[in-house]
Amino acid sequence: MSSHKTPDGGQGPLRHEQIRSLMADAVSDVEPDDRLDAIRNATKVTSLSSRRPWLYGVAGAVVATAATITAVAVLGNPAAKDASGPDPANSPTVQATDGSSTGPSPSTPSPSDPTPDGTDTGAPVTSAIPVYYVGDTARGPRLFREFHKINSTSATTKLRGSLQEAVAGQPMDPDYDQPWPSGTGVDEVEAGDISEEVITVRLRSGETSLSERPSGLDPEDAEMAVQSLVYTAQAAVGAGRHPVRVLIDGEPADMVLGVPAPGPLTNAPVLDTLSLMNITAPREGITVDDVFTATGVNNGFEAWVGWQVVDSDGKVVADGFGTADGWAQEKLFAWKVEVDVSSLAPGTYTFRAHNDDPTGGTEGSGPDEDTRTIKVE
């Protein structure tokens, strides 16, 4: 099996801006600020129930990796090349224009940084933006994070772009979902919408009222959808866990998707809201090298991270383990493992990362996991 290198695809020039964006989000995401306890008292979030068991893995440990490495790694897996799946350089694009749209934008000019001599090329600079989607876990619906791109470095434009993707965008991973009613949109971010006290989100209704819970949407999925809005806004701003004030069609909302919102919304506790395993790289659908680097964030027993490569028949054809930077605290920790697929036949596989279950499945709901489709040539 031959080795492949990632083509530039416009990704190289993105590195500096994306590092800044992703590192800022990583700090906001896993390091809640000192105001968290006070902010949480503003609203009350219902706890969620379990849904189904998941697969388990083998235990062990390997060298831990610094959290900043995860932010850098997402810019481009050095041992992978883009096939049918997007990456931060070739992912769904949010147009940074008035009346912006979401979704793939093949006509968007290739992004560019200033030339080495400092001359501005005039091409748009692309930033990575964080987006939270809802997905199933062993503990019920939880939030998973993806990074999409936007042709802007403006804080207000990136905030609107992240929110628009959260309520109307298409997740890159088909296992994720955004359950907002059809036609939901986000109005322009106005001056003062981003402050040290509160982040204001201006939602626009589509075919269905955004105050009431749509028919067919479970209460816990509705709560996760509202939390996806809160977590996305906080991560996009990157300034800590500030409360989020929601306006619907220009008016203050006291209900959002049937979830009470008597005042600015706060993020529910991290460990009760986010998936405890989230893959950052590889991205969905890429073609990987003989040995590729997988990264992500998690919080599991003794910081253990298990990984498997599964073929189309459901057989585990490669596996291993690693160690995250920590566990047990109210945040997620970075992890990084090297995955060797050099002995595998060409084809499509599933890469699975999962936590450990110290009870062996006898108690609780089992470990959280995340998966990506990968291609081997």
C-alpha positions as CSV (number, residue, x, y, z in Angstrom):
1,M,0.0,0.0,0.0
2,S,1.5,3.3,-1.0
3,S,1.9,6.4,1.1
4,H,-0.1,9.6,0.3
5,K,0.5,13.2,1.4
6,T,-2.1,15.8,1.9
7,P,-2.4,18.2,-1.0
8,D,-2.3,21.8,-0.1
9,G,-5.8,22.5,-1.4
10,G,-5.5,26.0,0.0
11,Q,-4.9,24.7,3.4
12,G,-1.4,25.9,4.0
13,P,-2.2,29.6,3.9
14,L,-5.0,29.0,6.4
15,R,-2.8,27.7,9.1
16,H,-2.1,30.9,11.1
17,E,-5.6,32.2,11.3
18,Q,-7.1,28.8,11.9
19,I,-4.6,28.1,14.7
20,R,-5.7,31.3,16.4
21,S,-9.4,30.5,15.9
22,L,-9.2,26.9,17.1
23,M,-6.9,27.6,20.0
24,A,-9.3,30.3,21.2
25,D,-12.2,27.9,20.9
26,A,-10.3,25.2,22.7
27,V,-9.7,27.4,25.7
28,S,-13.3,28.6,25.7
29,D,-14.6,25.0,25.3
30,V,-12.6,23.2,28.0
31,E,-11.7,25.9,30.4
32,P,-15.0,27.5,31.8
33,D,-14.3,30.9,33.3
34,D,-14.6,31.8,37.0
35,R,-18.1,33.1,36.5
36,L,-19.5,29.7,35.6
37,D,-21.2,28.9,38.9
38,A,-22.9,32.3,39.1
39,I,-24.0,32.1,35.5
40,R,-25.5,28.6,36.0
41,N,-27.8,30.0,38.7
42,A,-29.6,32.1,36.1
43,T,-31.4,29.1,34.5
44,K,-32.2,25.5,35.3
45,V,-31.5,22.7,32.8
46,T,-33.3,19.4,33.0
47,S,-31.1,16.3,33.2
48,L,-31.2,13.9,30.3
49,S,-31.9,10.1,30.2
50,S,-30.0,7.2,28.6
51,R,-30.9,5.7,25.3
52,R,-28.8,2.7,24.3
53,P,-25.5,0.8,25.1
54,W,-22.4,1.1,23.0
55,L,-19.3,-0.9,22.2
56,Y,-16.4,-1.3,24.6
57,G,-12.6,-1.4,24.1
58,V,-9.4,-2.7,25.6
59,A,-7.5,-0.7,28.3
60,G,-4.0,0.8,28.4
61,A,-2.0,4.0,28.4
62,V,0.4,6.0,26.1
63,V,2.1,9.4,26.2
64,A,-0.3,12.4,26.8
65,T,-0.5,15.3,24.4
66,A,-0.8,19.0,25.0
67,A,-4.2,20.5,24.4
68,T,-2.8,23.0,21.9
69,I,-1.7,20.2,19.6
70,T,-5.3,19.3,19.0
71,A,-6.0,22.8,17.8
72,V,-3.1,22.6,15.4
73,A,-3.9,19.1,14.2
74,V,-7.4,20.0,13.1
75,L,-5.9,22.3,10.5
76,G,-4.9,19.3,8.4
77,N,-4.1,15.8,9.3
78,P,-0.5,15.5,7.9
79,A,-1.1,11.9,7.0
80,A,-4.3,12.3,5.2
81,K,-5.6,13.7,2.0
82,D,-9.1,14.9,1.1
83,A,-11.3,12.5,-0.8
84,S,-15.0,13.1,-0.7
85,G,-15.2,14.5,2.8
86,P,-14.5,18.1,3.7
87,D,-11.8,19.6,5.9
88,P,-11.4,23.0,7.5
89,A,-10.0,24.2,4.1
90,N,-12.6,22.4,2.0
91,S,-15.6,22.2,4.3
92,P,-19.0,23.8,4.1
93,T,-18.5,27.5,3.6
94,V,-20.4,30.3,5.2
95,Q,-20.6,33.2,2.8
96,A,-19.4,36.4,4.6
97,T,-21.8,38.7,2.7
98,D,-25.0,40.4,3.6
99,G,-27.7,37.8,3.4
100,S,-25.1,35.1,3.8
101,S,-25.8,31.5,3.0
102,T,-24.5,28.2,4.2
103,G,-23.4,25.0,2.5
104,P,-20.7,24.1,0.0
105,S,-19.5,26.9,-2.1
106,P,-17.3,25.6,-4.9
107,S,-17.2,29.1,-6.5
108,T,-15.6,30.7,-3.4
109,P,-12.1,32.0,-4.3
110,S,-9.2,30.1,-2.7
111,P,-8.3,31.6,0.6
112,S,-5.0,33.4,1.0
113,D,-2.7,35.0,3.6
114,P,-0.5,38.0,2.8
115,T,2.5,37.1,0.7
116,P,5.9,36.6,2.4
117,D,6.8,40.2,1.6
118,G,3.7,41.5,3.4
119,T,1.7,42.3,0.3
120,D,-2.0,41.6,0.6
121,T,-3.1,39.4,-2.2
122,G,-6.7,40.6,-2.0
123,A,-8.1,37.1,-1.7
124,P,-10.4,36.3,1.3
125,V,-8.9,34.9,4.4
126,T,-10.6,31.8,5.7
127,S,-11.2,31.2,9.4
128,A,-12.3,28.0,11.1
129,I,-15.5,28.3,13.1
130,P,-16.9,26.0,15.8
131,V,-20.3,24.4,15.4
132,Y,-22.1,22.1,17.9
133,Y,-24.6,19.5,16.7
134,V,-26.7,16.9,18.4
135,G,-25.8,13.2,18.3
136,D,-26.7,10.0,20.0
137,T,-24.5,8.6,22.8
138,A,-24.9,5.8,25.4
139,R,-26.2,8.5,27.8
140,G,-28.8,10.0,25.4
141,P,-28.5,12.9,23.0
142,R,-25.3,15.0,23.5
143,L,-23.4,17.7,21.7
144,F,-20.5,17.0,19.2
145,R,-18.3,19.8,17.8
146,E,-17.2,20.3,14.2
147,F,-15.2,23.0,12.6
148,H,-16.5,24.6,9.4
149,K,-15.0,27.6,7.6
150,I,-15.9,31.1,6.8
151,N,-14.3,33.7,4.5
152,S,-13.9,36.3,7.1
153,T,-11.9,37.2,10.2
154,S,-14.6,39.5,11.6
155,A,-15.8,38.5,15.1
156,T,-19.4,39.4,14.4
157,T,-19.4,37.6,11.0
158,K,-17.9,34.5,12.5
159,L,-20.4,34.5,15.3
160,R,-23.3,34.7,12.9
161,G,-21.7,32.1,10.6
162,S,-21.3,29.6,13.5
163,L,-24.9,30.2,14.6
164,Q,-26.3,29.9,11.1
165,E,-24.5,26.5,10.7
166,A,-25.8,25.3,14.1
167,V,-29.5,26.0,13.3
168,A,-29.6,25.5,9.5
169,G,-26.3,24.0,8.4
170,Q,-25.5,20.4,7.4
171,P,-23.1,18.4,9.7
172,M,-20.2,16.9,7.9
173,D,-20.6,13.7,10.0
174,P,-23.9,12.0,9.1
175,D,-24.2,10.7,12.7
176,Y,-24.9,14.3,13.8
177,D,-28.0,16.3,13.5
178,Q,-29.4,19.8,13.8
179,P,-33.1,19.5,14.8
180,W,-34.1,23.1,14.4
181,P,-37.3,23.8,12.4
182,S,-37.0,24.2,8.6
183,G,-36.3,27.8,7.6
184,T,-34.7,28.9,10.9
185,G,-32.2,31.6,10.3
186,V,-29.9,34.1,12.1
187,D,-30.1,37.8,11.6
188,E,-27.1,40.1,11.3
189,V,-25.1,40.5,14.5
190,E,-25.4,44.1,15.7
191,A,-23.1,46.4,17.5
192,G,-23.2,45.5,21.2
193,D,-24.4,41.9,20.6
194,I,-21.0,40.7,21.8
195,S,-20.1,42.0,25.3
196,E,-18.5,41.0,28.5
197,E,-21.9,40.5,30.1
198,V,-23.9,38.7,27.5
199,I,-24.0,37.4,23.9
200,T,-27.1,38.3,21.9
201,V,-28.4,35.8,19.3
202,R,-31.0,37.0,16.9
203,L,-33.0,34.1,15.5
204,R,-35.5,34.4,12.6
205,S,-38.5,32.0,12.3
206,G,-39.1,29.9,9.3
207,E,-42.2,27.8,8.8
208,T,-42.6,26.9,12.5
209,S,-42.7,29.0,15.7
210,L,-39.3,28.9,17.4
211,S,-41.0,29.4,20.8
212,E,-42.9,26.1,20.8
213,R,-41.4,22.6,20.6
214,P,-42.1,21.2,17.1
215,S,-44.2,18.1,16.8
216,G,-42.0,15.0,16.8
217,L,-39.1,16.6,18.6
218,D,-38.4,15.0,21.9
219,P,-38.0,17.3,24.9
220,E,-34.4,16.2,25.6
221,D,-33.6,16.7,21.9
222,A,-35.1,20.2,22.1
223,E,-33.0,21.0,25.2
224,M,-29.9,19.8,23.3
225,A,-30.8,21.9,20.3
226,V,-31.0,25.0,22.6
227,Q,-27.7,24.0,24.3
228,S,-26.1,23.7,20.8
229,L,-27.0,27.3,20.3
230,V,-25.5,28.4,23.6
231,Y,-22.3,26.3,23.3
232,T,-21.8,27.4,19.6
233,A,-22.2,31.1,20.6
234,Q,-19.8,30.8,23.5
235,A,-17.2,29.0,21.4
236,A,-17.5,31.3,18.4
237,V,-16.9,34.4,20.7
238,G,-14.1,32.5,22.5
239,A,-14.2,34.7,25.7
240,G,-15.5,32.2,28.3
241,R,-18.9,31.0,29.4
242,H,-21.0,34.1,29.0
243,P,-24.8,33.8,29.1
244,V,-26.7,34.0,25.8
245,R,-29.7,36.2,25.2
246,V,-32.1,34.9,22.5
247,L,-34.3,37.1,20.4
248,I,-36.9,35.6,18.1
249,D,-38.0,37.8,15.2
250,G,-36.6,40.8,17.1
251,E,-38.4,40.1,20.4
252,P,-37.0,38.7,23.6
253,A,-37.8,35.0,23.9
254,D,-39.2,33.5,27.1
255,M,-39.4,30.0,25.4
256,V,-37.1,28.5,22.8
257,L,-38.3,25.3,21.2
258,G,-40.4,24.8,24.3
259,V,-37.5,25.2,26.6
260,P,-38.0,28.0,29.3
261,A,-35.8,31.0,28.7
262,P,-36.8,33.5,31.4
263,G,-33.5,35.3,31.0
264,P,-30.2,34.8,29.3
265,L,-29.4,31.2,28.8
266,T,-26.4,29.5,30.3
267,N,-24.5,26.4,29.2
268,A,-25.6,23.3,31.1
269,P,-22.7,21.4,32.8
270,V,-20.1,20.2,30.3
271,L,-20.1,16.6,31.4
272,D,-23.9,16.4,31.2
273,T,-24.1,18.1,27.8
274,L,-21.2,17.3,25.6
275,S,-20.3,13.9,24.3
276,L,-17.4,12.6,26.4
277,M,-15.7,11.4,23.3
278,N,-15.4,13.7,20.2
279,I,-13.1,13.1,17.2
280,T,-11.4,16.2,15.7
281,A,-9.3,14.4,13.1
282,P,-9.6,12.5,10.8
283,R,-12.5,14.3,9.3
284,E,-15.4,12.4,7.7
285,G,-14.7,10.7,4.4
286,I,-11.0,11.4,3.9
287,T,-8.4,9.1,2.4
288,V,-5.8,8.3,5.0
289,D,-2.1,7.5,4.8
290,D,-0.5,4.3,6.0
291,V,0.0,5.8,9.4
292,F,-2.2,8.8,10.3
293,T,-2.7,10.9,13.4
294,A,-6.1,10.9,15.1
295,T,-6.9,13.7,17.6
296,G,-9.9,14.7,19.7
297,V,-11.2,15.6,23.1
298,N,-12.7,13.4,25.8
299,N,-13.3,12.8,29.5
300,G,-13.2,9.1,30.4
301,F,-12.1,6.8,33.2
302,E,-8.4,7.2,33.9
303,A,-8.1,9.3,30.7
304,W,-8.0,6.2,28.6
305,V,-8.7,6.5,24.9
306,G,-9.4,3.4,22.9
307,W,-9.5,3.3,19.1
308,Q,-10.6,0.7,16.5
309,V,-10.7,0.4,12.7
310,V,-13.7,-1.6,11.6
311,D,-14.3,-3.0,8.1
312,S,-17.6,-3.0,6.2
313,D,-18.5,-6.4,7.8
314,G,-18.2,-5.0,11.3
315,K,-15.0,-6.8,12.0
316,V,-12.3,-4.9,14.0
317,V,-9.2,-5.1,11.8
318,A,-6.9,-2.8,13.9
319,D,-7.1,-1.3,17.4
320,G,-5.0,0.4,20.0
321,F,-5.2,2.9,22.8
322,G,-3.8,6.2,24.2
323,T,-4.1,8.6,27.0
324,A,-5.8,12.0,27.2
325,D,-4.4,15.0,29.1
326,G,-6.7,14.4,32.0
327,W,-10.1,13.2,33.3
328,A,-12.8,13.7,36.0
329,Q,-12.8,17.5,36.0
330,E,-15.6,19.6,34.5
331,K,-14.1,19.8,31.0
332,L,-12.9,17.8,28.1
333,F,-9.2,16.9,27.5
334,A,-7.1,16.6,24.4
335,W,-5.9,13.3,23.1
336,K,-3.7,12.1,20.2
337,V,-3.0,8.6,18.9
338,E,-1.1,7.2,15.9
339,V,-3.1,4.8,13.8
340,D,-1.4,2.2,11.5
341,V,-3.5,1.0,8.6
342,S,-0.6,0.0,6.4
343,S,-1.6,-3.7,6.5
344,L,-5.2,-3.1,5.4
345,A,-6.6,-3.8,2.0
346,P,-7.9,-0.7,0.0
347,G,-11.5,0.1,0.9
348,T,-13.8,2.0,3.1
349,Y,-13.5,1.6,6.9
350,T,-14.9,3.1,10.1
351,F,-12.5,4.7,12.6
352,R,-14.0,4.5,16.1
353,A,-12.7,6.3,19.3
354,H,-14.2,5.4,22.6
355,N,-13.8,5.7,26.4
356,D,-13.3,2.9,28.9
357,D,-16.0,1.3,31.0
358,P,-14.4,0.1,34.3
359,T,-17.5,-2.0,35.1
360,G,-17.2,-4.0,31.9
361,G,-20.8,-3.1,31.0
362,T,-22.4,-4.3,34.3
363,E,-23.3,-0.7,35.5
364,G,-24.3,2.5,33.9
365,S,-24.9,3.1,30.2
366,G,-21.4,2.3,28.8
367,P,-18.7,4.5,27.3
368,D,-19.2,7.4,24.9
369,E,-17.8,7.0,21.4
370,D,-17.4,8.9,18.1
371,T,-16.8,7.5,14.6
372,R,-15.5,8.7,11.2
373,T,-15.6,7.0,7.8
374,I,-12.1,6.8,6.3
375,K,-10.8,5.4,3.0
376,V,-7.7,3.4,2.5
377,E,-6.0,3.2,-0.8
